[in-house]
Amino acid sequence: TYLLKEVIMKSLFVHIHNILAWFLFAGSIAMFFLIALSVFGASDTSVHQQAGAVLMLAALLLAIASLIIRVNKWNIILSILVLLLLFPGQGLFIYLDLPNEIRALHALNGVLILFLSYALANGFAQAEIEETNSVQTEAIASAD
């Protein structure tokens, strides 16, 4: 029964990981809209900043889930990379006294986060639910 519980927990974390990856992908798209609202005067940048903080938390949870499930090396690498690009990466562009040409890389960093989160949600680094379900079936069969 211990193996069965472990397999069920891994399956749960695979689902959580995939939901977080899709959330980061959708959130990355939303970030461009939120900053455009600011550029065109419909809002200020605080909405963009607050949404960024939520995405940072989601990226932390994604990296933790990836380390728990350990489905493949690309999944772990990209999950941690998204966290590093969001947390120190985006913050460094904004809060350090850098030339504006360097700070403008903040937008390109956001595009990279968008692509990486898509790779985690639906691409080559996606957490494999099917593999987990086959292991789960084997564990249930052996428990009987």
C-alpha positions as CSV (number, residue, x, y, z in Angstrom):
1,T,0.0,0.0,0.0
2,Y,3.0,2.3,0.5
3,L,3.9,2.0,-3.2
4,L,0.3,2.7,-4.2
5,K,0.2,5.9,-2.1
6,E,3.4,7.0,-3.6
7,V,2.2,6.4,-7.1
8,I,-1.1,8.3,-6.4
9,M,0.8,11.2,-4.9
10,K,3.1,11.3,-7.9
11,S,0.1,11.3,-10.2
12,L,-1.4,14.2,-8.2
13,F,1.8,16.2,-8.5
14,V,2.0,15.6,-12.2
15,H,-1.5,17.1,-12.6
16,I,-0.5,20.0,-10.3
17,H,2.6,20.6,-12.4
18,N,0.7,20.6,-15.6
19,I,-1.9,23.0,-14.3
20,L,0.8,25.3,-13.0
21,A,2.6,25.2,-16.4
22,W,-0.6,26.2,-18.2
23,F,-1.2,28.9,-15.6
24,L,2.3,30.3,-16.2
25,F,1.7,30.2,-20.0
26,A,-1.6,32.0,-19.8
27,G,-0.2,34.4,-17.2
28,S,2.8,35.2,-19.4
29,I,0.4,36.2,-22.2
30,A,-1.7,38.3,-19.8
31,M,1.5,40.1,-18.7
32,F,1.8,41.6,-22.2
33,F,-1.8,42.8,-22.1
34,L,-1.4,44.3,-18.6
35,I,1.7,46.3,-19.5
36,A,0.0,47.4,-22.7
37,L,-2.8,48.8,-20.5
38,S,-0.2,50.8,-18.7
39,V,1.4,52.0,-21.9
40,F,-1.9,53.2,-23.3
41,G,-3.0,54.9,-20.1
42,A,-5.8,52.5,-19.0
43,S,-3.9,51.3,-15.9
44,D,-0.7,51.8,-14.0
45,T,2.2,49.3,-13.8
46,S,1.2,48.1,-10.4
47,V,-1.2,45.6,-11.9
48,H,1.6,44.2,-14.0
49,Q,3.9,44.0,-11.0
50,Q,1.3,42.3,-8.8
51,A,0.6,39.7,-11.5
52,G,4.3,39.2,-11.8
53,A,4.5,38.4,-8.1
54,V,1.7,35.8,-8.5
55,L,3.6,34.2,-11.5
56,M,6.8,34.1,-9.3
57,L,4.9,32.1,-6.7
58,A,3.4,29.8,-9.4
59,A,7.0,29.3,-10.8
60,L,8.2,28.3,-7.3
61,L,5.4,25.8,-6.9
62,L,6.1,24.5,-10.4
63,A,9.8,23.9,-9.6
64,I,8.9,22.2,-6.4
65,A,6.4,19.9,-8.1
66,S,9.0,19.1,-10.8
67,L,11.5,18.1,-8.2
68,I,8.9,15.9,-6.6
69,I,7.8,14.1,-9.7
70,R,11.2,13.9,-11.5
71,V,9.7,12.7,-14.8
72,N,12.5,13.8,-17.0
73,K,15.6,16.0,-16.9
74,W,14.2,18.6,-19.3
75,N,11.1,19.1,-17.1
76,I,13.3,19.7,-14.1
77,I,15.7,22.0,-15.9
78,L,13.0,24.1,-17.6
79,S,11.0,24.4,-14.4
80,I,13.9,25.7,-12.4
81,L,14.9,27.9,-15.4
82,V,11.5,29.5,-15.4
83,L,11.8,30.2,-11.7
84,L,15.3,31.8,-12.2
85,L,14.1,33.9,-15.1
86,L,11.1,35.1,-13.2
87,F,12.5,35.7,-9.7
88,P,16.0,37.2,-10.0
89,G,15.9,37.6,-13.8
90,Q,12.9,39.9,-14.1
91,G,13.7,41.7,-10.8
92,L,17.3,42.5,-11.8
93,F,16.1,44.2,-15.0
94,I,13.7,46.4,-13.0
95,Y,15.3,47.2,-9.7
96,L,19.0,47.6,-10.6
97,D,20.3,50.9,-11.9
98,L,21.1,49.6,-15.4
99,P,21.1,51.4,-18.7
100,N,17.6,51.5,-20.3
101,E,18.9,49.4,-23.2
102,I,19.7,46.6,-20.8
103,R,16.4,47.0,-18.8
104,A,14.5,46.7,-22.0
105,L,15.6,43.0,-22.0
106,H,12.8,42.5,-19.4
107,A,10.4,42.1,-22.3
108,L,12.6,39.5,-24.1
109,N,13.0,37.6,-20.8
110,G,9.1,37.6,-20.7
111,V,8.9,36.1,-24.2
112,L,11.4,33.4,-23.1
113,I,9.3,32.6,-20.1
114,L,6.3,32.3,-22.3
115,F,8.0,29.8,-24.6
116,L,9.5,27.8,-21.7
117,S,6.1,27.6,-19.9
118,Y,4.5,26.3,-23.1
119,A,7.2,23.7,-23.4
120,L,6.4,22.6,-19.9
121,A,2.7,22.6,-20.5
122,N,2.4,21.0,-23.9
123,G,5.8,20.6,-25.4
124,F,8.8,18.2,-25.1
125,A,9.3,18.9,-21.3
126,Q,5.6,18.1,-20.4
127,A,5.2,15.9,-17.4
128,E,3.9,12.6,-18.6
129,I,0.6,11.6,-17.1
130,E,0.3,8.4,-19.2
131,E,3.5,7.0,-17.8
132,T,2.4,7.7,-14.2
133,N,-1.0,6.1,-14.9
134,S,0.6,2.9,-16.2
135,V,2.8,2.7,-13.1
136,Q,-0.3,3.3,-11.0
137,T,-2.2,0.5,-12.7
138,E,0.7,-1.9,-12.1
139,A,0.9,-0.9,-8.4
140,I,-2.8,-1.5,-7.9
141,A,-2.5,-4.9,-9.6
142,S,0.4,-5.9,-7.4
143,A,-1.4,-4.7,-4.3
144,D,-4.3,-7.2,-4.9
